[in-house]
């Protein structure tokens, strides 16, 4: 079965954020699942440093604003950048690593 064409896949946004602690991927997914209930999202890249964790999350364009608000409401979380292209988000995130 062929892959759906780009227009049929829907628009989305990539959001880079930082967590002010070192956290395991499973724990981060569980926390996001609790806080981002009702939104469509998927955790992509994740880089742990000694006391911080950087991650990239994909969300639909329609859930984007609410996802930003919910991420920033979580204690110790801070959004860094976002874009419609993951390549741009990864490049911008490199300056924090």
C-alpha positions, 0 to 999 in steps of 0.5 A: 500500500503506498504512503499517503501524499504529503497533503493528506498527512496533515500539518504538524509542528516540531517543538524543542523543549528542555527539562531541568533534570536528567530524566529517562525516556519512559518517565518523560513519555509517562509525564507528557501523557498525563499532562498533554491528555487530549492532544495528539503528540509524539516524542522524537529526539531526546538528549540527556546531559548531566542535569538537563534533558533536551527533547523534540516533540511532534504535534498537530498544527491544530494542537500546537498552541495548547501543547506549548501552553501545557509544556510550559505549565509543567514545573521544570519544563521550558520550550526553546523553539518550534517549526514546521520542519524538524531539521530547523528545530534540530539545528537550533537545538544544537546551540544549547547542547 
